[in-house]
Structures are given as structure tokens and as C-alpha cells.
Amino acid sequence: MNPYIEILRPGNALMGAIAIILIAIIDKTISIPLVLAMLAVFFETAAGNVINDYFDYNIDLINKPERPIPSGRISLNAGRNYGYLLFLLGTVCGFLISYITSNWIPFIIVLISDVILYLYAYKLKTMPLIGNITVGFMTGFGFVFGGFTLNNPTIILTSLYLGFFAFVMTTARELVKDIEDMEGDKSEGAKTLPILYGEKITAALAVILIIIDCTLCPILYFNHIFGFYYLIVIAIAVLLFLYSALLIGKNQDRQTAGKVSKYLKIGMLIAFVAFVFGSI
């Protein structure tokens, strides 16, 4: 694969655009601003991936030497400039959305994302809990961005609900991943929450976040945002979430954490399917 495509982690960047696609499905609409929003999320996610690899150069020389920058296929300066270009493309898309819709909130959201993604790669990811929250926040921010792109009060409210759901569950999953990666993080001198305060406290916080999300899931039905089909499909996700919480609450070894991380990701994908079915 071409190193300039590989460094984007295109699959990861495309996953980020799912939030916009879901918002489009919920509103049963497609428009130029929505297409631009998908591109903006793709470019911003890709930019975050590239600038993250730039700042992780020394770590990746040891842990992931096959990546484009440490392998020498992309120079350090070229990687940094490539990241800046992608940030610029995402920002231009945000500007065009706001120019077309005469609503400047999407542009402001993209500018905020530029700052947060850069700060995350530079410093925030090494800060216990702050790094986890930042990843969760940016995941939820995609839904909010989609809602404000459409600028429909009902859709904005729905996007805030979905954004909060994604924020809480992603943060929980990031905490579980920190437990899974604890051994490797220790060798790198990282100061994650489980390293500083132990696996049990980290697992307990993840369990609390999972339970909060599960408790809030029915609100989207009872507030008439989604229909009955949503309730059926989301029940599957909730069962998987609660099972994951039970597993990580009982055992915090690396294997269990890896399994729970995978279950939470599957559960979130099922929840996204529930959002689609609830819009039928």
C-alpha cells in the first residue's frame, strides 16, 4: 500500500464518517453540506492519525517500526506537513458547509477539532483519564457536527443524545483498552489510569460509564426520537454492554480486557444499527 494512504489509516477515518451517515439516515436526507461533512470528518480523523504518528516517532521506532514514518517511507517533516495539509482540507470543508448553509457553527466545530486533535497527539493522550475523555469526546463530536450541519432543531437534539451516548461508551472502552495495554504502556513509561491507580479502580469507572449509557438508551424511544424497532435492537446492545461490564468488573487481566474491548465495539456497532432501525 502507498505509505501516504497507509498512514491515514483509511478504515479508521471512514469509520469516523459513520456518524454523519447515521445522521443523514435519521433525517432521511442527503445534501452537499452532508457530503462535505463526511469529507471533513474523514480528513480530520486522518489528520489526527498522521500527526499522532509524527509525535509518536520515537515510540514507534521500537514498538511499530513498520509504520510509514519510522520505516523511513515517509520522512518526519513530510509526515508533519502531510498532517497539516489534511487539517487544512478538513477546515476548508467546514468553511464550505458554513458558507453554503449560512450557519457558522459547523466551521467552529471543525476549528475546535483541529485544536483538540493536535493537542491530543502532542500532550493529552499521555495524561491519565484526560486522554480517554478526549477520544470519547471527539467520537461524540462527530454526531453533533452532523446535527449542526443539517441545522434542524430536532436533529440537533438527536445528535446531542447520540453524541453523549458515543462519548460515554467510547470513554469506557478506552479505559478498558488501557487495562489491556497496561504492560506495554509501563515499558514505555506511560502514566495511564490503571498504571497510576490500579486496574480495579479503572474497571470500576468503566463499569459505571457502561451502566450510565445502558440506563439512558431507552430515553431515545420514550422521547419519541426513535420508533419501536430501535427498542428491540438496542436491547441486544444493552445486554452485550452489561455482560461486558460484568466481565471486566470480575476480572481485569489482559485477556479479559481485550475481550471486553471487542464486545464493547460490537455493542456500539449494534447500537448504530438500532439508530437506523429506529428511524424506519
Residue pairs with C-beta under 8 A, 6 or more apart in sequence:
3 68
3 71
3 73
3 74
4 68
4 74
4 82
6 67
6 68
7 49
7 50
7 53
7 67
7 68
7 69
7 74
7 79
7 82
8 46
8 49
8 50
8 86
9 46
9 49
10 46
12 45
12 49
13 41
13 42
13 43
13 45
13 46
13 49
14 42
15 45
16 41
16 42
16 44
16 45
16 142
17 38
17 41
17 42
17 45
17 142
18 272
19 41
19 139
19 142
19 143
19 145
19 146
19 162
19 166
20 34
20 37
20 38
20 41
20 142
20 145
20 146
20 149
21 38
22 143
22 146
22 162
22 272
22 275
22 276
23 34
23 143
23 146
23 147
23 149
23 150
23 155
23 158
23 159
23 162
24 30
24 34
24 146
25 275
25 276
25 279
26 155
26 158
26 275
26 276
26 279
27 150
27 152
27 155
28 279
29 150
31 150
32 100
33 97
33 100
33 101
33 106
33 149
33 150
34 146
34 149
34 150
36 93
36 94
36 96
36 97
36 100
36 149
37 93
37 97
37 106
37 145
37 146
37 149
39 89
39 90
39 93
40 90
40 93
40 94
40 97
40 106
40 110
40 145
41 90
41 142
41 145
42 90
43 86
43 87
43 89
43 90
43 93
44 86
44 87
44 90
44 110
44 113
44 114
44 117
46 86
47 83
47 84
47 86
47 87
47 89
47 90
47 114
47 117
48 117
48 120
48 121
48 138
50 79
50 82
50 83
50 86
51 80
51 83
51 84
51 87
51 117
51 118
51 121
52 120
52 121
52 125
53 60
53 67
53 68
53 69
53 79
54 69
54 76
54 79
54 80
54 83
54 121
55 121
55 122
56 121
57 69
57 70
57 76
59 188
60 67
60 69
60 70
61 70
63 184
63 188
64 70
65 71
68 74
68 79
69 75
69 76
69 79
74 82
87 114
87 117
87 118
90 110
90 113
90 114
91 107
91 110
91 111
91 114
93 110
94 106
94 107
94 109
94 110
94 111
95 107
95 110
97 103
97 106
97 107
97 149
98 104
98 105
98 106
98 107
101 149
101 151
103 148
103 151
105 148
105 151
106 145
106 148
106 149
109 141
109 144
109 145
109 148
110 145
112 141
113 138
113 141
113 145
116 124
116 134
116 137
116 138
117 138
120 131
120 134
120 135
120 138
124 130
124 131
124 134
125 131
125 134
126 190
126 191
127 191
128 191
128 192
128 193
128 195
128 196
128 197
129 193
131 174
131 192
132 171
132 174
132 175
132 178
132 193
133 171
135 170
135 171
135 174
136 166
136 167
136 168
136 169
136 170
136 171
136 174
137 167
139 166
139 167
139 170
140 162
140 163
140 164
140 165
140 166
140 167
140 170
141 163
142 163
142 166
143 159
143 160
143 162
143 163
143 166
144 156
144 159
144 160
144 163
145 159
146 159
147 155
147 156
147 157
147 158
147 159
147 160
147 163
148 156
148 159
150 156
157 225
158 220
158 225
161 219
161 220
161 225
162 275
164 216
165 213
165 216
165 217
165 271
166 268
168 209
168 212
168 213
168 216
169 209
169 210
169 213
169 241
169 264
169 267
169 268
169 271
170 268
171 209
172 205
172 206
172 207
172 209
172 210
172 213
172 264
173 206
173 261
173 264
173 265
173 268
175 193
175 194
175 202
175 203
175 205
175 206
175 209
176 203
176 206
176 248
176 257
176 260
176 261
176 264
177 257
177 261
178 185
178 192
178 193
178 194
178 202
179 194
179 199
179 202
179 203
179 248
179 252
179 254
179 257
180 254
180 257
180 258
180 261
181 192
182 192
182 194
182 195
182 199
182 254
183 254
185 192
185 195
186 195
193 201
193 202
193 205
194 201
194 202
194 252
199 252
200 252
202 252
203 248
203 249
203 252
204 249
206 245
206 248
207 245
207 248
207 249
210 241
210 242
210 244
210 245
210 264
211 242
211 245
213 241
214 238
214 241
214 242
217 234
217 237
217 238
217 271
218 231
218 234
220 226
220 230
220 234
220 278
221 227
221 228
221 230
221 231
221 234
221 278
225 278
226 274
226 275
226 278
226 279
227 278
227 279
227 280
229 274
229 277
229 278
229 280
230 274
230 275
230 277
230 278
230 279
231 278
232 277
233 270
233 273
233 274
233 277
233 278
234 270
234 271
234 274
234 278
236 270
236 274
237 267
237 268
237 270
237 271
237 274
240 263
240 266
240 267
240 270
241 264
241 267
243 263
244 260
244 263
244 264
244 267
247 256
247 259
247 260
247 263
248 256
248 257
248 260
